[in-house]
Amino acid sequence: MPMRLAEHLERDRPRERFWAVGPGALTGQELLAILLGTGTHGRDALAVAAEILTRGDGSLRRLATRPWAELAQISGVGRAKAARLAAAIELGRRIGTETEPPPERIRGPGDVQHYYALRLRDLPVEEFHVLALGSQSQILADLVITRGILNSSLVHPREVFRAAIAEAAAGIIVVHNHPSGDPTPSADDRAVTRQLVDAGRVLDIPVYDHVVVGGERYVSFAEAGLL
C-alpha cells in the first residue's frame, strides 16, 4: 500500500520541498499534489497526482487538453479539485499571453499566429475569433464568436459581422484552432470562409485572412491562395 503523504519524510513532502527549494525544483507530480492538497483512502496526494499525469501521458501540456469532467472521475479528485487544477492551468495560460504586448499592427499571418498561439494551441475544443482591425491594420478588438465541442465550431456570417460592425472595423481576420494539432483547413473551414468573404464584400468589410492554428503550426488562407 502506498505511503500516505504524512508518512513521507518531512523533507520529501511537496509542500516542505516547495519552501526549501522553490517551485522550479519540483516535479509536475509534486506541483499537482500541492494543488490537490489531500489524497483519498489508501492513496496520498502524490499517488493521485501520478494517476492524473498518466491521463496526459506524462505531459502537462497534453493533460491541459483533457476534459476536466474526465479528471473529476479519478478517485481522490472530484469536481472541486478538478476545478482547482483547471484554474491553475488557465492562470498559466493567461500569464503566457501577457508576456508580450499584442503587436501594434498586424502585418501578416505570422503576427496572427504569434498573437493567438499560446491561447489556442492547447484548447480541447475549437474557438472561433474575429480580429477587428482599423484602417492602419491596428487591432481594435479580439472577439470570441463561438466555442465549439471537440472538433466542431459552427459560425454564421451574421454573428461575425455584427461584432465587426460594433467595433467599426475597417476589415477583419478570422482565426480558429484545430484541437487535433493539424491546421489543415477542412471542407467546412473552406465553405465558411467563402461565406464570410462574400458577406464582407457586400458589407464593405473585407476579410483579410482566415488563420487556422494547430499546435505549433498554422495555415493562412491568404498565404495559401484560398481566399
N, C-alpha and C positions, 0 to 999 in steps of 0.2 A: 504494500500500500504506500503511495507517495507520502512524503512528509508534508504536514501542514506548514504554512508559511511561518507560523510561530516557532516551529521546531527547527528551522534553519538557524545556523549560527547567525547572531545578530549582524555581524559584518557582511553576511551574504544575503541579507534580506534586501529587496529592491529599494525600499524607502531609505534604509540606512545607507545603502550604496549611493543613492541619489545625493544625499547630503555629504557623503565622504568624498566622492569623485566627480560629481556633477552629472547632469542628464546625458551629456555627449558620450560618456563612457559606458552607458547602459545599453544592453541589447534591446531589440524590439520587443522581445518577450517580457523583459523586465519592465519596460515602459508601459506595456499593455497591462501587466499585473498591477502596477501602481494605479492605473485608471480604474481597473476593476475593483480594487480595494480589498475584496474578500473573494473566497472561492465558494465551494459548496461541499456537501457531506462527502468526505473521503478524498477530496481534491482541493489543493490550495490554489491561490490566485495564479501562481506560476504555471501550474498544470492546465488550468482553464485557458490561460493566455497562449500556451503552446498549442492547444486544440484550435483556438481562434486563428492562429497563424497558419495552420495547415489548410484552412479554407482559402487562403491566398497563396498556397504552395510555397509558404515561407517568405513571400514578398508583401511588404506593407502597401506598395502601390496596387498590386493585384487584390489585396484584401479590401482596399478602398472601393473597388468596383463591385464587390459582393453585395447583394441585397441585405439591408440591415435587419429585415424581418427574419432572414435565414440565420444570421448570427444570434438573434434573440432566442432561437430554439435550442442553442447549445446549453447543456446543463451547467448552471453556475453563471449564466449571462442574464437572460431575460430582457424585457423591453427597456427597463431603466438603465441597465449597464450598456446595452446596445446603443441607446441614445447618447450615453456619455462618450462611447467610442466614436460614434458618428460626429458628434460635436467637436471632438479633438481633431479628427481628420479634416473636418471642414475649416476649423481655425487655421490648421497648417496650410490648407489650400489658399485661404484668403491672405495669409501672410505672404505666400509666394506671389500672389497677384499684386501686392503692394510694394514689392522690392524695387520696381522701376515704375516711373510715371508713364501713363499712356503717351504714345507719340503725338506730337503737336499736329502732324498731318499724316494722312495715310497716303504713302507714295507707291504702294504696290502690295501684292498678296503676302509678301514676307512680313510686312508691318502688321497685317491682319493676323497671321499665324502667331507672331510674337505676342500680340495683344491678348489672344484667346487661348493659346496652347495650355497654359497651366490650369486654367479654369475648366477646360472642356475635355482634355485628353483622357482623364480617368473616370469620367462620369459613366454610371451604369446604364443610363438612358440618353436618348437624343434630346438636345436642346436646340431650338431654332432662334437665332438672334438677328436683329436688324441693327446695323451700324449706320446711324443717321449722320450724314456729312453736310457741312456747309459749302459755300461756293468756292472756298480755298482748300477743300478736302480736309478741313479740320473736323474733329469728332464733336458732334453736338450731343449725341446720346447713344448708349448701348441698351437696346430694348430686347427683353426676352419675350418672344411671341408665343411659343409653345414649349412644353416639356413633355416628351413622349414616354412611352412604356417600352422598355427593352430596345428594339431597333425600329420603332415606328413613331414618327412625329409628323402629324398632319398639319399643314399650314394653308391658310386661304389668303389670296391677294388682298381681300378686304381688310384683314387684320394687320397685314404688313403695311399697307399704305395709309391706313387710319393712323397708325403710330408715326409714320414718316411725316404725314401732313401736320400732325400735332406738334412735331418738332421743327416745322418749317424747313425740312431738309431739301437741299438742292439736288441730292442724289443719295442712293443707299448702296451698301454692300450687305448681302445676306450671308450668314455664317451658320453652319451647324456641324455637329460632331457625329462620328460613327463609333459607337462603343466597341465594335469589333476590332478597332485599331487600323482597319483598312479604309483609307479615304476615297477609294474609287467610287465615283458617283453611280448611284443606282438608276434604274429606269424611272423610278418615282422622282428622284432628285432632278433628273433632266426635264421631266414633264412639269414639275413645279417651277423650275427656273424659267422655262418658256412662258408659262402663265404670268409670272412676275415681270418678265421683260416686256411682254405685250401690254400688261396693265400699266407699267411705268411709262411706256411711250404715250399712252392715252392721257395719263395724268401729268405728263411732262416732269416726271421724277425718275430719271434713269437709274437702272440697276447696273452699277459699275462692275460688279463681280459677285459670284457665289463661291465662297471658300468652304471646303469640306475638311474638317480636322479629324485625323485618325491617328492616335498615338503621337509619335514624334513627327509625323508626316502631314502633308496637306495636298489637296488638289484645288487649283484655281480654275474656274470655268473660263475666265478671261485669258489666262495663260494658255489653256488647252484649246482655245478657239471654239468653245462650246456655247458662247453667248449669242 
